[in-house]
Amino acid sequence: MKTKLKLLRAEHNLTQADLAKILGTNQKAVSSWETGSAAPRPPMMQKIEDYFGIPKEEIFFTAFNYSK
């Protein structure tokens, strides 16, 4: 499961630790979301959507792509 999260974070010049602090989580969680080894829970996806201003379905496309 790949996400656009890493790209968005880099575009905003944020480290994983920076983003984790903004979202109220830890760097390990952000790393696992970026690598696709885990997906954030829906409330956290909403926080990420609100922060970046991009629909969570676009950021976490494969988490919502149930057709495959």
PyMOL Python script that loads the backbone (N, CA, C, O; Angstrom):
from pymol import cmd

cmd.read_pdbstr("""\
ATOM      1  N   MET A   1       0.840  -1.169   0.000  1.00  0.00           N
ATOM      2  CA  MET A   1       0.000   0.000   0.000  1.00  0.00           C
ATOM      3  C   MET A   1       0.894   1.244   0.000  1.00  0.00           C
ATOM      4  O   MET A   1       1.523   1.566   1.008  1.00  0.00           O
ATOM      5  N   LYS A   2       0.940   1.922  -1.118  1.00  0.00           N
ATOM      6  CA  LYS A   2       1.738   3.148  -1.195  1.00  0.00           C
ATOM      7  C   LYS A   2       0.833   4.343  -0.982  1.00  0.00           C
ATOM      8  O   LYS A   2      -0.348   4.320  -1.326  1.00  0.00           O
ATOM      9  N   THR A   3       1.408   5.387  -0.410  1.00  0.00           N
ATOM     10  CA  THR A   3       0.641   6.610  -0.177  1.00  0.00           C
ATOM     11  C   THR A   3       1.403   7.819  -0.694  1.00  0.00           C
ATOM     12  O   THR A   3       2.601   7.755  -0.966  1.00  0.00           O
ATOM     13  N   LYS A   4       0.679   8.919  -0.822  1.00  0.00           N
ATOM     14  CA  LYS A   4       1.298  10.183  -1.221  1.00  0.00           C
ATOM     15  C   LYS A   4       1.822  10.944  -0.014  1.00  0.00           C
ATOM     16  O   LYS A   4       2.354  12.046  -0.151  1.00  0.00           O
ATOM     17  N   LEU A   5       1.673  10.364   1.152  1.00  0.00           N
ATOM     18  CA  LEU A   5       2.024  11.084   2.371  1.00  0.00           C
ATOM     19  C   LEU A   5       3.482  11.529   2.392  1.00  0.00           C
ATOM     20  O   LEU A   5       3.773  12.666   2.765  1.00  0.00           O
ATOM     21  N   LYS A   6       4.389  10.661   2.002  1.00  0.00           N
ATOM     22  CA  LYS A   6       5.812  11.005   2.016  1.00  0.00           C
ATOM     23  C   LYS A   6       6.081  12.189   1.086  1.00  0.00           C
ATOM     24  O   LYS A   6       6.817  13.110   1.441  1.00  0.00           O
ATOM     25  N   LEU A   7       5.490  12.158  -0.088  1.00  0.00           N
ATOM     26  CA  LEU A   7       5.668  13.243  -1.058  1.00  0.00           C
ATOM     27  C   LEU A   7       5.115  14.559  -0.506  1.00  0.00           C
ATOM     28  O   LEU A   7       5.765  15.599  -0.610  1.00  0.00           O
ATOM     29  N   LEU A   8       3.924  14.514   0.075  1.00  0.00           N
ATOM     30  CA  LEU A   8       3.341  15.726   0.651  1.00  0.00           C
ATOM     31  C   LEU A   8       4.197  16.272   1.783  1.00  0.00           C
ATOM     32  O   LEU A   8       4.423  17.478   1.883  1.00  0.00           O
ATOM     33  N   ARG A   9       4.665  15.375   2.627  1.00  0.00           N
ATOM     34  CA  ARG A   9       5.506  15.796   3.751  1.00  0.00           C
ATOM     35  C   ARG A   9       6.768  16.479   3.242  1.00  0.00           C
ATOM     36  O   ARG A   9       7.169  17.519   3.764  1.00  0.00           O
ATOM     37  N   ALA A  10       7.391  15.895   2.226  1.00  0.00           N
ATOM     38  CA  ALA A  10       8.618  16.472   1.659  1.00  0.00           C
ATOM     39  C   ALA A  10       8.333  17.833   1.018  1.00  0.00           C
ATOM     40  O   ALA A  10       9.128  18.764   1.148  1.00  0.00           O
ATOM     41  N   GLU A  11       7.197  17.941   0.329  1.00  0.00           N
ATOM     42  CA  GLU A  11       6.837  19.214  -0.303  1.00  0.00           C
ATOM     43  C   GLU A  11       6.651  20.329   0.721  1.00  0.00           C
ATOM     44  O   GLU A  11       6.855  21.504   0.415  1.00  0.00           O
ATOM     45  N   HIS A  12       6.267  19.956   1.926  1.00  0.00           N
ATOM     46  CA  HIS A  12       6.066  20.933   2.991  1.00  0.00           C
ATOM     47  C   HIS A  12       7.306  21.080   3.886  1.00  0.00           C
ATOM     48  O   HIS A  12       7.260  21.733   4.928  1.00  0.00           O
ATOM     49  N   ASN A  13       8.408  20.464   3.460  1.00  0.00           N
ATOM     50  CA  ASN A  13       9.676  20.538   4.192  1.00  0.00           C
ATOM     51  C   ASN A  13       9.537  20.101   5.649  1.00  0.00           C
ATOM     52  O   ASN A  13      10.070  20.736   6.559  1.00  0.00           O
ATOM     53  N   LEU A  14       8.812  19.010   5.845  1.00  0.00           N
ATOM     54  CA  LEU A  14       8.615  18.464   7.181  1.00  0.00           C
ATOM     55  C   LEU A  14       9.364  17.147   7.330  1.00  0.00           C
ATOM     56  O   LEU A  14       9.429  16.357   6.389  1.00  0.00           O
ATOM     57  N   THR A  15       9.920  16.914   8.491  1.00  0.00           N
ATOM     58  CA  THR A  15      10.463  15.591   8.791  1.00  0.00           C
ATOM     59  C   THR A  15       9.304  14.732   9.286  1.00  0.00           C
ATOM     60  O   THR A  15       8.218  15.239   9.568  1.00  0.00           O
ATOM     61  N   GLN A  16       9.546  13.435   9.387  1.00  0.00           N
ATOM     62  CA  GLN A  16       8.525  12.558   9.954  1.00  0.00           C
ATOM     63  C   GLN A  16       8.203  13.001  11.378  1.00  0.00           C
ATOM     64  O   GLN A  16       7.041  12.990  11.785  1.00  0.00           O
ATOM     65  N   ALA A  17       9.221  13.389  12.130  1.00  0.00           N
ATOM     66  CA  ALA A  17       9.016  13.842  13.506  1.00  0.00           C
ATOM     67  C   ALA A  17       8.181  15.120  13.547  1.00  0.00           C
ATOM     68  O   ALA A  17       7.324  15.276  14.417  1.00  0.00           O
ATOM     69  N   ASP A  18       8.429  16.039  12.604  1.00  0.00           N
ATOM     70  CA  ASP A  18       7.643  17.271  12.536  1.00  0.00           C
ATOM     71  C   ASP A  18       6.170  16.956  12.315  1.00  0.00           C
ATOM     72  O   ASP A  18       5.301  17.471  13.019  1.00  0.00           O
ATOM     73  N   LEU A  19       5.898  16.108  11.333  1.00  0.00           N
ATOM     74  CA  LEU A  19       4.517  15.765  11.013  1.00  0.00           C
ATOM     75  C   LEU A  19       3.858  15.027  12.177  1.00  0.00           C
ATOM     76  O   LEU A  19       2.692  15.261  12.492  1.00  0.00           O
ATOM     77  N   ALA A  20       4.609  14.145  12.804  1.00  0.00           N
ATOM     78  CA  ALA A  20       4.079  13.410  13.958  1.00  0.00           C
ATOM     79  C   ALA A  20       3.647  14.380  15.057  1.00  0.00           C
ATOM     80  O   ALA A  20       2.583  14.213  15.654  1.00  0.00           O
ATOM     81  N   LYS A  21       4.465  15.386  15.321  1.00  0.00           N
ATOM     82  CA  LYS A  21       4.143  16.370  16.365  1.00  0.00           C
ATOM     83  C   LYS A  21       2.886  17.151  15.994  1.00  0.00           C
ATOM     84  O   LYS A  21       2.021  17.376  16.841  1.00  0.00           O
ATOM     85  N   ILE A  22       2.784  17.558  14.744  1.00  0.00           N
ATOM     86  CA  ILE A  22       1.614  18.294  14.264  1.00  0.00           C
ATOM     87  C   ILE A  22       0.345  17.460  14.444  1.00  0.00           C
ATOM     88  O   ILE A  22      -0.705  17.978  14.827  1.00  0.00           O
ATOM     89  N   LEU A  23       0.458  16.169  14.164  1.00  0.00           N
ATOM     90  CA  LEU A  23      -0.713  15.286  14.211  1.00  0.00           C
ATOM     91  C   LEU A  23      -0.973  14.683  15.583  1.00  0.00           C
ATOM     92  O   LEU A  23      -2.014  14.066  15.806  1.00  0.00           O
ATOM     93  N   GLY A  24      -0.037  14.859  16.496  1.00  0.00           N
ATOM     94  CA  GLY A  24      -0.213  14.303  17.828  1.00  0.00           C
ATOM     95  C   GLY A  24       0.039  12.810  17.898  1.00  0.00           C
ATOM     96  O   GLY A  24      -0.626  12.088  18.640  1.00  0.00           O
ATOM     97  N   THR A  25       1.007  12.357  17.117  1.00  0.00           N
ATOM     98  CA  THR A  25       1.373  10.943  17.120  1.00  0.00           C
ATOM     99  C   THR A  25       2.886  10.837  17.209  1.00  0.00           C
ATOM    100  O   THR A  25       3.546  11.793  17.616  1.00  0.00           O
ATOM    101  N   ASN A  26       3.446   9.691  16.835  1.00  0.00           N
ATOM    102  CA  ASN A  26       4.903   9.538  16.893  1.00  0.00           C
ATOM    103  C   ASN A  26       5.492   9.275  15.511  1.00  0.00           C
ATOM    104  O   ASN A  26       4.778   8.933  14.568  1.00  0.00           O
ATOM    105  N   GLN A  27       6.793   9.439  15.415  1.00  0.00           N
ATOM    106  CA  GLN A  27       7.494   9.295  14.136  1.00  0.00           C
ATOM    107  C   GLN A  27       7.352   7.899  13.571  1.00  0.00           C
ATOM    108  O   GLN A  27       7.261   7.729  12.356  1.00  0.00           O
ATOM    109  N   LYS A  28       7.333   6.900  14.432  1.00  0.00           N
ATOM    110  CA  LYS A  28       7.211   5.507  13.964  1.00  0.00           C
ATOM    111  C   LYS A  28       5.886   5.294  13.227  1.00  0.00           C
ATOM    112  O   LYS A  28       5.835   4.579  12.226  1.00  0.00           O
ATOM    113  N   ALA A  29       4.829   5.910  13.722  1.00  0.00           N
ATOM    114  CA  ALA A  29       3.518   5.791  13.064  1.00  0.00           C
ATOM    115  C   ALA A  29       3.569   6.428  11.676  1.00  0.00           C
ATOM    116  O   ALA A  29       3.093   5.842  10.704  1.00  0.00           O
ATOM    117  N   VAL A  30       4.139   7.618  11.586  1.00  0.00           N
ATOM    118  CA  VAL A  30       4.245   8.305  10.294  1.00  0.00           C
ATOM    119  C   VAL A  30       5.053   7.456   9.318  1.00  0.00           C
ATOM    120  O   VAL A  30       4.675   7.317   8.155  1.00  0.00           O
ATOM    121  N   SER A  31       6.144   6.896   9.778  1.00  0.00           N
ATOM    122  CA  SER A  31       6.973   6.041   8.931  1.00  0.00           C
ATOM    123  C   SER A  31       6.184   4.842   8.412  1.00  0.00           C
ATOM    124  O   SER A  31       6.279   4.500   7.234  1.00  0.00           O
ATOM    125  N   SER A  32       5.414   4.209   9.276  1.00  0.00           N
ATOM    126  CA  SER A  32       4.657   3.028   8.849  1.00  0.00           C
ATOM    127  C   SER A  32       3.563   3.400   7.855  1.00  0.00           C
ATOM    128  O   SER A  32       3.240   2.609   6.969  1.00  0.00           O
ATOM    129  N   TRP A  33       2.992   4.593   7.991  1.00  0.00           N
ATOM    130  CA  TRP A  33       1.994   5.034   7.016  1.00  0.00           C
ATOM    131  C   TRP A  33       2.635   5.299   5.665  1.00  0.00           C
ATOM    132  O   TRP A  33       2.065   4.973   4.624  1.00  0.00           O
ATOM    133  N   GLU A  34       3.837   5.898   5.685  1.00  0.00           N
ATOM    134  CA  GLU A  34       4.523   6.221   4.430  1.00  0.00           C
ATOM    135  C   GLU A  34       4.965   4.974   3.679  1.00  0.00           C
ATOM    136  O   GLU A  34       4.918   4.940   2.450  1.00  0.00           O
ATOM    137  N   THR A  35       5.388   3.960   4.403  1.00  0.00           N
ATOM    138  CA  THR A  35       5.846   2.738   3.737  1.00  0.00           C
ATOM    139  C   THR A  35       4.686   1.839   3.357  1.00  0.00           C
ATOM    140  O   THR A  35       4.849   0.900   2.578  1.00  0.00           O
ATOM    141  N   GLY A  36       3.516   2.126   3.906  1.00  0.00           N
ATOM    142  CA  GLY A  36       2.356   1.310   3.592  1.00  0.00           C
ATOM    143  C   GLY A  36       2.220   0.075   4.459  1.00  0.00           C
ATOM    144  O   GLY A  36       1.369  -0.776   4.197  1.00  0.00           O
ATOM    145  N   SER A  37       3.051  -0.036   5.493  1.00  0.00           N
ATOM    146  CA  SER A  37       2.947  -1.200   6.369  1.00  0.00           C
ATOM    147  C   SER A  37       1.773  -1.070   7.333  1.00  0.00           C
ATOM    148  O   SER A  37       1.369  -2.047   7.964  1.00  0.00           O
ATOM    149  N   ALA A  38       1.227   0.143   7.443  1.00  0.00           N
ATOM    150  CA  ALA A  38       0.040   0.383   8.260  1.00  0.00           C
ATOM    151  C   ALA A  38      -0.701   1.575   7.675  1.00  0.00           C
ATOM    152  O   ALA A  38      -0.123   2.402   6.969  1.00  0.00           O
ATOM    153  N   ALA A  39      -1.972   1.646   7.979  1.00  0.00           N
ATOM    154  CA  ALA A  39      -2.776   2.797   7.553  1.00  0.00           C
ATOM    155  C   ALA A  39      -3.309   3.494   8.803  1.00  0.00           C
ATOM    156  O   ALA A  39      -3.672   2.836   9.778  1.00  0.00           O
ATOM    157  N   PRO A  40      -3.355   4.814   8.771  1.00  0.00           N
ATOM    158  CA  PRO A  40      -3.910   5.513   9.929  1.00  0.00           C
ATOM    159  C   PRO A  40      -5.397   5.230  10.075  1.00  0.00           C
ATOM    160  O   PRO A  40      -6.089   4.936   9.100  1.00  0.00           O
ATOM    161  N   ARG A  41      -5.868   5.323  11.289  1.00  0.00           N
ATOM    162  CA  ARG A  41      -7.304   5.158  11.536  1.00  0.00           C
ATOM    163  C   ARG A  41      -8.044   6.345  10.909  1.00  0.00           C
ATOM    164  O   ARG A  41      -7.448   7.400  10.692  1.00  0.00           O
ATOM    165  N   PRO A  42      -9.333   6.177  10.619  1.00  0.00           N
ATOM    166  CA  PRO A  42     -10.088   7.262   9.958  1.00  0.00           C
ATOM    167  C   PRO A  42      -9.977   8.643  10.611  1.00  0.00           C
ATOM    168  O   PRO A  42      -9.832   9.627   9.886  1.00  0.00           O
ATOM    169  N   PRO A  43     -10.040   8.766  11.951  1.00  0.00           N
ATOM    170  CA  PRO A  43      -9.897  10.123  12.509  1.00  0.00           C
ATOM    171  C   PRO A  43      -8.532  10.752  12.196  1.00  0.00           C
ATOM    172  O   PRO A  43      -8.438  11.962  11.989  1.00  0.00           O
ATOM    173  N   MET A  44      -7.486   9.935  12.164  1.00  0.00           N
ATOM    174  CA  MET A  44      -6.159  10.457  11.838  1.00  0.00           C
ATOM    175  C   MET A  44      -6.076  10.797  10.356  1.00  0.00           C
ATOM    176  O   MET A  44      -5.456  11.792   9.982  1.00  0.00           O
ATOM    177  N   MET A  45      -6.695   9.981   9.511  1.00  0.00           N
ATOM    178  CA  MET A  45      -6.737  10.314   8.078  1.00  0.00           C
ATOM    179  C   MET A  45      -7.393  11.674   7.891  1.00  0.00           C
ATOM    180  O   MET A  45      -6.963  12.465   7.051  1.00  0.00           O
ATOM    181  N   GLN A  46      -8.439  11.948   8.675  1.00  0.00           N
ATOM    182  CA  GLN A  46      -9.120  13.240   8.568  1.00  0.00           C
ATOM    183  C   GLN A  46      -8.200  14.376   8.991  1.00  0.00           C
ATOM    184  O   GLN A  46      -8.199  15.432   8.358  1.00  0.00           O
ATOM    185  N   LYS A  47      -7.418  14.183  10.049  1.00  0.00           N
ATOM    186  CA  LYS A  47      -6.456  15.206  10.477  1.00  0.00           C
ATOM    187  C   LYS A  47      -5.440  15.492   9.371  1.00  0.00           C
ATOM    188  O   LYS A  47      -5.095  16.644   9.110  1.00  0.00           O
ATOM    189  N   ILE A  48      -4.969  14.423   8.727  1.00  0.00           N
ATOM    190  CA  ILE A  48      -3.984  14.568   7.651  1.00  0.00           C
ATOM    191  C   ILE A  48      -4.607  15.308   6.471  1.00  0.00           C
ATOM    192  O   ILE A  48      -3.984  16.193   5.885  1.00  0.00           O
ATOM    193  N   GLU A  49      -5.841  14.939   6.128  1.00  0.00           N
ATOM    194  CA  GLU A  49      -6.559  15.627   5.048  1.00  0.00           C
ATOM    195  C   GLU A  49      -6.703  17.111   5.375  1.00  0.00           C
ATOM    196  O   GLU A  49      -6.447  17.965   4.527  1.00  0.00           O
ATOM    197  N   ASP A  50      -7.112  17.412   6.595  1.00  0.00           N
ATOM    198  CA  ASP A  50      -7.308  18.805   6.998  1.00  0.00           C
ATOM    199  C   ASP A  50      -5.996  19.597   6.950  1.00  0.00           C
ATOM    200  O   ASP A  50      -5.977  20.753   6.526  1.00  0.00           O
ATOM    201  N   TYR A  51      -4.914  18.971   7.382  1.00  0.00           N
ATOM    202  CA  TYR A  51      -3.626  19.667   7.413  1.00  0.00           C
ATOM    203  C   TYR A  51      -3.131  19.984   6.004  1.00  0.00           C
ATOM    204  O   TYR A  51      -2.730  21.115   5.727  1.00  0.00           O
ATOM    205  N   PHE A  52      -3.156  18.986   5.109  1.00  0.00           N
ATOM    206  CA  PHE A  52      -2.612  19.183   3.766  1.00  0.00           C
ATOM    207  C   PHE A  52      -3.629  19.760   2.782  1.00  0.00           C
ATOM    208  O   PHE A  52      -3.247  20.257   1.722  1.00  0.00           O
ATOM    209  N   GLY A  53      -4.915  19.700   3.118  1.00  0.00           N
ATOM    210  CA  GLY A  53      -5.938  20.223   2.215  1.00  0.00           C
ATOM    211  C   GLY A  53      -6.142  19.359   0.991  1.00  0.00           C
ATOM    212  O   GLY A  53      -6.539  19.853  -0.065  1.00  0.00           O
ATOM    213  N   ILE A  54      -5.875  18.079   1.124  1.00  0.00           N
ATOM    214  CA  ILE A  54      -6.025  17.124   0.021  1.00  0.00           C
ATOM    215  C   ILE A  54      -6.889  15.970   0.524  1.00  0.00           C
ATOM    216  O   ILE A  54      -6.678  15.490   1.638  1.00  0.00           O
ATOM    217  N   PRO A  55      -7.857  15.514  -0.274  1.00  0.00           N
ATOM    218  CA  PRO A  55      -8.733  14.432   0.186  1.00  0.00           C
ATOM    219  C   PRO A  55      -7.950  13.193   0.638  1.00  0.00           C
ATOM    220  O   PRO A  55      -6.999  12.765  -0.016  1.00  0.00           O
ATOM    221  N   LYS A  56      -8.373  12.640   1.758  1.00  0.00           N
ATOM    222  CA  LYS A  56      -7.689  11.457   2.300  1.00  0.00           C
ATOM    223  C   LYS A  56      -7.711  10.302   1.317  1.00  0.00           C
ATOM    224  O   LYS A  56      -6.791   9.485   1.299  1.00  0.00           O
ATOM    225  N   GLU A  57      -8.765  10.224   0.487  1.00  0.00           N
ATOM    226  CA  GLU A  57      -8.844   9.161  -0.513  1.00  0.00           C
ATOM    227  C   GLU A  57      -7.715   9.275  -1.535  1.00  0.00           C
ATOM    228  O   GLU A  57      -7.254   8.274  -2.085  1.00  0.00           O
ATOM    229  N   GLU A  58      -7.281  10.505  -1.778  1.00  0.00           N
ATOM    230  CA  GLU A  58      -6.167  10.720  -2.708  1.00  0.00           C
ATOM    231  C   GLU A  58      -4.825  10.410  -2.038  1.00  0.00           C
ATOM    232  O   GLU A  58      -3.933   9.831  -2.660  1.00  0.00           O
ATOM    233  N   ILE A  59      -4.691  10.794  -0.787  1.00  0.00           N
ATOM    234  CA  ILE A  59      -3.438  10.554  -0.067  1.00  0.00           C
ATOM    235  C   ILE A  59      -3.234   9.061   0.178  1.00  0.00           C
ATOM    236  O   ILE A  59      -2.135   8.532   0.006  1.00  0.00           O
ATOM    237  N   PHE A  60      -4.303   8.398   0.580  1.00  0.00           N
ATOM    238  CA  PHE A  60      -4.231   6.972   0.921  1.00  0.00           C
ATOM    239  C   PHE A  60      -5.025   6.144  -0.071  1.00  0.00           C
ATOM    240  O   PHE A  60      -5.815   5.283   0.317  1.00  0.00           O
ATOM    241  N   PHE A  61      -4.814   6.406  -1.353  1.00  0.00           N
ATOM    242  CA  PHE A  61      -5.607   5.796  -2.420  1.00  0.00           C
ATOM    243  C   PHE A  61      -5.784   4.294  -2.253  1.00  0.00           C
ATOM    244  O   PHE A  61      -6.905   3.790  -2.325  1.00  0.00           O
ATOM    245  N   THR A  62      -4.703   3.586  -2.033  1.00  0.00           N
ATOM    246  CA  THR A  62      -4.814   2.133  -1.990  1.00  0.00           C
ATOM    247  C   THR A  62      -5.573   1.635  -0.774  1.00  0.00           C
ATOM    248  O   THR A  62      -6.125   0.535  -0.801  1.00  0.00           O
ATOM    249  N   ALA A  63      -5.612   2.425   0.294  1.00  0.00           N
ATOM    250  CA  ALA A  63      -6.394   2.024   1.462  1.00  0.00           C
ATOM    251  C   ALA A  63      -7.896   2.057   1.143  1.00  0.00           C
ATOM    252  O   ALA A  63      -8.691   1.372   1.787  1.00  0.00           O
ATOM    253  N   PHE A  64      -8.271   2.859   0.146  1.00  0.00           N
ATOM    254  CA  PHE A  64      -9.679   2.964  -0.252  1.00  0.00           C
ATOM    255  C   PHE A  64      -9.984   2.169  -1.509  1.00  0.00           C
ATOM    256  O   PHE A  64     -11.145   2.069  -1.904  1.00  0.00           O
ATOM    257  N   ASN A  65      -8.972   1.605  -2.145  1.00  0.00           N
ATOM    258  CA  ASN A  65      -9.145   0.893  -3.407  1.00  0.00           C
ATOM    259  C   ASN A  65      -9.405  -0.579  -3.120  1.00  0.00           C
ATOM    260  O   ASN A  65      -8.480  -1.389  -3.055  1.00  0.00           O
ATOM    261  N   TYR A  66     -10.672  -0.907  -2.950  1.00  0.00           N
ATOM    262  CA  TYR A  66     -11.045  -2.287  -2.589  1.00  0.00           C
ATOM    263  C   TYR A  66     -11.322  -3.166  -3.794  1.00  0.00           C
ATOM    264  O   TYR A  66     -11.641  -4.344  -3.639  1.00  0.00           O
ATOM    265  N   SER A  67     -11.206  -2.609  -4.995  1.00  0.00           N
ATOM    266  CA  SER A  67     -11.550  -3.368  -6.192  1.00  0.00           C
ATOM    267  C   SER A  67     -10.462  -4.362  -6.596  1.00  0.00           C
ATOM    268  O   SER A  67     -10.707  -5.236  -7.427  1.00  0.00           O
ATOM    269  N   LYS A  68      -9.271  -4.241  -6.021  1.00  0.00           N
ATOM    270  CA  LYS A  68      -8.181  -5.143  -6.429  1.00  0.00           C
ATOM    271  C   LYS A  68      -7.996  -6.248  -5.435  1.00  0.00           C
ATOM    272  O   LYS A  68      -7.125  -7.099  -5.614  1.00  0.00           O
TER     273      LYS A  68
END
""", "prot")
cmd.dss("prot")
cmd.show_as("cartoon", "prot")
cmd.util.cbc("prot")
cmd.orient("prot")
